[in-house]
Amino acid sequence: MLNQVGSVAVEGAGVFISIILIIALIRRKWPMYWALLFAISTLIVTNGISASANLSIFLESITSHTAFYLVSMVLSITLLGHLHREIGAMEEMIGKLRLLIRDSRALVIFLPATISLFSSVPGGAIVSAPMVEETGRELKMPPLEQAVSNMVYRHLVVLVTPFNASLVMASALSGISIAGFLSYTVPVITIVFIITAIVIYRRYPDSGKTNNTEVQNKGTREILLNIIYLASPYLIAIILGLAVGVFFPLAILAGITVCLFIKMPRDKIWHTLQNRVITLSQGINWSLTISTLAIVIYKDFMLQAESFQQSVHYLLEIGIPLLLLIIILPFITGFITGNNAAALGISMPILIPLLGPEMMSMRYLGILYLSSYAGYFGSPVHLCTYVTNEYFKTPLYALIKHVNAYGALMLAVGLLLALLY
């Protein structure tokens, strides 16, 4: 009995140390896969089972459907984003959008949102920052509010794009489809978008400065068709993956195929295609891919740790509501790590076994996902917070305070809507 208690204590200490390692190493800017590798090693050393049993868990994990789905999704998404950006389709699409939207207040909203929708570059807030700054100056918007707008509208739209790697991970770990998560996040973000837009529209009158020359020459319809054409690789993937139900990695592969041929010059077609294939092959994000696989392995080893589950059950027995844990644990891990994938990788394996079949619904999983995102969104170690603050030269504390206010609004709306599920 004493040996059993000691074994559970060692295992519990290993789980706790693994979480601390992930948080500490990520905060020190270590690659996520290294942090996870050390965390997995800690679990293996302290879980008290044989080497053959640990090897079995490892092999089952890396050959699982979850691992295959996540890795193939991450690979295909990053390849599509890289190719779309490198052939100049992203830049041209944003340029057309600026011509089409004539209200500067709408541009402050839609520029960072559109870039985020079609680009998953880490720290990508720096891409939209110059555009937001230029438009914000027309509205006489202070630098702090420009910075907040750049952060808020870029990250709100991430929750409603099926190409978000964290959404893909949440879907794979929970068994709930991407469409299921979107059925929850789309209404949440729509409401938050409306509220934040009302604030901007009331505080800043439109400057009236627009360049309508090309609009007048070509017409709104032609510009809109150009935008649809440039966005067609993503639209094809969304239609096939969500509406038709094609296996999502294959749907994205179809989008990549389309992307190879858009903006194709009339001459040197074969040469251009060869160059694009080479460009595509250079777009693999190995760090993200390996980290994604490591999260799956970490999750499977965490599910074997009875001690931590017992600790959480103890918290429930002393009266802490499960819903409170679903909100707090993902939020804290997201806020501390500044990494949404890490927050989900830590919190979902802990919380999902506690939910039971009757609670495996969007009412609870949606809150879990949204809470992890809210914590990551407002984290001081979030990379986008750092690059935005550096670009606009705003007080970091003020920026974090404002961003977290919007994160609290997002979470509050999510909790209210969860009552409808």
N, C-alpha and C positions, 0 to 999 in steps of 0.2 A: 504493500500500500504506500509506504514511504517512498519507494523507488518510483512508483507511478506518479505521485505528487511531484517529486523532483523532476521527472521527465516532462510533465506538463509545464512546470515552472520554467525549465530551460527552453522549451518550445515557445512559450509565451514571450520570454525575453528575446528569442530570435526573431519573432514576428515584429516586436516593438523596435528592435535594432534595425531590422530591414527597412521599416518605414522611415526611421530617422536618417538612415544612410541615403535613401532616395532624396529626401528633402534637402539634406546637408550638401550632397554632391551636386545636385541641380542648382542650388543657390550659389555654389562655387563655380558654376558654368561648365561643369563636367558634361560630356555628352550623355544623353539619357540612357543609352544602352549600357554604358559603363556603370552608371548608378544602379541600374536594374541587375546587371551581372553580379555585382557585389551583394545586392539584396537577395538574389536567388541563392547565391553561395551560402549566405548566412542561414537561410531557411533550410538548406540541405544539411548543413552541419548540425543544426539544433533540433530538427524535427523528430529525431529518435527512431527513424526507420532505416532499414538496410540499404546498402548501396544499390542492390538490384532493384529494390522497390523505387528508390529515387530515379534510377535510370528508366524504369518503366513509366513513371509519371512524365519524365522529360520527353521520351519518345512519343508517348500518346499525345502530349501537348503540341509538339512541333508538326505532327502528322494529322492533327485534328482539322475538322471542317472550319472551325473558327479561325485557326491560324492561316489556313489556305485563303479563306475569304478576306481576312484583314490584310494580309500581305499583298494579295493580288489587287485589292482595292487601292491601297496606298501606292503601289507601283504604277497602276494605270492613271490614277488621279495626278500624280506628280509629273508623269510623262506628258499627259495632255496639257497641263498648265505650262510646262516648260516649252513645249513646241509652239503653243498658241502665242506665248510671249515673244519667243525668239524670231518668229516669222513676221512680227510687227502687227499681228491682228489685234492684240490687246490695246496697243497704243492708238491705232487707227479707230478702234471702236469707241474708246474714251473721247477722242477728238470729235467723232460724229455725235456722240451724246451731248457734248458741250454745245454743239450747234443746234441740236434739237430742243434742249431745255433752255428757255430764254429767261427764266427767273433765277437770279443769283441765289436766292434762299433755297430753291430746290436743288441747285447745283451743290451747295454746301452739304446737302443730304445725300444726293445720288452719286456724286463722284466717288467718295470713299466706299459707299455701299456697293457700287458696281465693280470697282477694282477688287474688293473683297470677294464678291460673288464669283469672279472668274480667275482669282489668283489666291493661292494658299502659301505664298512666300512667308517664312518666319520673319517677324519684324516688318511686315509689308505695309504698316501704317506710314512708313517713310515714303512710299511710292505716291500716296495720295496727298501727303502733307503740302507740297508746293501748290497743288491745285486748290486745296482748301484755303491756303494762305492768300492766293491771288483773288479768289472769289470773296473771301472774308474781308479783305481790304476794301472791296467795292461796297460792302455793306457797313463799313466802319465797325467791324467786329473786333473786340480786343483780342490780343494774342492768346490769352487763357481760354477764351471761348472758342477760338479757332482750334486750339489743341484738343479741347473737350469734344468738339464736333468731329474732328478727325478720328478720335478714339471711338466715340459712341456709335457713329453710323457705319464705320468699318466693321465693328464687332457685333452689332445687332444682326446684320444680314448673315453673318457666319452661321447663326443658329437655324437659318432656313435654307441653307444650301446643302444639297445631298452630297457635295464633294468635300465636306468638312471631315477630316480624318477622325476627329473626336466623336462625331456623330456616327460614323461608320463603326468605330470601336464600341460605342454604347449599344448600338444595334446588335453587333456580333456577340457581345458579352451577355446581353440580356435575352436575346432571342426575339426581340421585338423588331419588326421591320423598320427600315429607314422611313418609309411612308407613315408608319405608325407614330414615330417621333415627330415627324413634320406636322402631323395632324394636331399635335399639341403645341409645338413651337411657333408655327405660322400664326395662329390667333394671338399668342402672347406678344410676338414681335410686331404684329400689325397694330395692336393697341398701343404699345410703347412708341412705335413710330409716329402714330397720330398725335400722341401727347407731346412728344418732343418737337414735332413739326409745328404744332400750334404755338409752342414757346418761341421758336425762331421767327415764325411769321408775324407774331404780335410784337416782338421786340425790335425787329429790323425791317424797315420798309425796303422794298425792292429798289436797287440802285438804278434800274432801267438801262444799264449798259449791256447791250448785247450786240453780237456781230451777226447780222441776219443776211449778209451778202450771199453766202452759199445757200442759205435756206431759200432765199428769193430766186436764185438761179436754178437750183435743182428741185426745190420743192420738198416739203416735209415728208411726203410719201416715199420719195427716193432715198432720202437719208435714213428713214426708218427701215426700209428694206435692206440698206447697206449694213445697218446695225444687226439685223436678224441674220444676214449672210455671215457676218464676222463672228457672231455668237453661235452659229449653227453647230459646231462640234459639241458644245455643251447642251444645246437644245435637243440634239439627236440623242445624246446619252440620257438626258432626263426623261424624254418621251419613251424611249425603249426600256429604261430601267424602272421608272415609276409607273407610267401609264400602261405599258404593254406587259411588264413583268418579266422582261429578259434578265437573266443573271447579270447583276450590275457591272461586274468587271468586263463582261462581254459587251455590255451597252457602252461603256466608256471606251472600249477598244474600237467600237464602231465610230465613236466621236473622234478618236485619234486618226482613224482612216480618213474621215472627212477633212480633218485639220491638215493632213498632208497635201490636200489638193486645193484648199482655198488660197486666195491671193497668188495663184499660180501665173507666172508670166507666160505670154503667148509663145515666146521663143525659149529654147533651152529647157524644155519641160523635163526631159529625162535627167539632165544635169541637176536641175533644181530639186527634183524628187530625191535623187541620191544624197544631196546635201542635207535635205530635211530628215532623211532616215538617220544620217550621222548625227545631226542635231538632236533627234529624238533619243538616240542611244546614250547621249551625254546627259540626259535629264533624269536619270535614276538618282533618287535621294537615298543613298545607302544608309545614312544615319537614321533617317525616319523609318525605313523599312526594317532594319535590324531592331530598332527600339520597339516597333510594333510587335514583332515576333517575341521579343523579350517580355513585353507586357503580358502576352498570352501565357507564357511559361510561368511568370511570377504569379499570375492569377491562379493557375492550376496548383501551384505549390501552396499558395495561401489557403485554397479551399481544403487542403489536407490538414491545416493547423486548427485543431479543436480548441486549443487554449484560448485563442483570441475570440473565437465564437462564444466560448463560455464567458469571457469577460464582458462581451457585449450583452449576452443574455443576463448577466448579473446587473448591468445597468438598467435593463428593462424591468428586472424583478424588483429593483428598489424604487421604481416609479417613474423613470425617465421615459417619456413617450417615444415609440419607435419613429413617429413622424419627425420628432425633433432631431433624432439621430440622422435621419435621412437628409435633413436640411443642413445640420451643423457639420457633420464629418466631411462630406464632399466640398462644402464651402471652405472649411479650414485648410484642407489639403490643397485645394486650388489656389487659395490666397498665399499660402506659404511657399508652394513650389513655383507659382506663376506659369504652370504648365497644365493645361486641361487634360491631356492624355494621361499624365502622371496622376492627377487627381482621380480620374475614373479608374485607372489601373489599381490604385490603392483602395478606394472606397467601394467600388462595385463588388469585388470578391468578398468583402466583409459583410455588406448589407444585403445582397441578393439572397443568400441562404436564409436570412431571417424573415424575408417577406412571405414565403409560402405561396402556393399556387394561386390563392384567391387575391393576393396583393401584387401579383406580377402583371400589373396593368400600367397604363400611361399616367394614372393618377399618382402613383408613387415613383415609378421609374422616370417620368417626366420631371418631377420635382428634383429627384436625385441628379439628373443630368443638368437641369437648369441651375441648381445650386452650385455644382462643381464649376460651371461656366461663369457664374456670377463671381465666385471667389477668384478664379483665374483672371477674369476681366478687370477686376479692381486691384490686382496684386501689384505691389511696388517693384517686384522683380519680373513682372511681365515685360517681355522684350519690346512690345509696341509702346508701352508706357515710357520706357527709357528713350527710344528713338524719337517719339513725339515730343517729349520734354526737351530733349537736346535740340530739336529743330526749332521749336517755337520759343525756347528760352523762357519757360514759365516756371514758377515755383513748384517743385515736385509735390509738396504736401497739398497745395491747392488743387493741382491736377488730379491727384489720387482721390481727394475728398469729393470732387465733382463727379468723377467717373464712378466712384462707389455709390453715390446718390442715385445715378442711373441704374447701376446694378441692383440696388435695393428696390427700385421701381419695377425693374424687370422681374425680380423674384416675387414681389408682392402680387403683380398681375398673374404670374404663373401659379401662385398658391390659390388665388381666387378662381382661376379657370379650372384648376385641378378638381374643384368641387363638382364640376359638371361631368367629370368622367366616372 
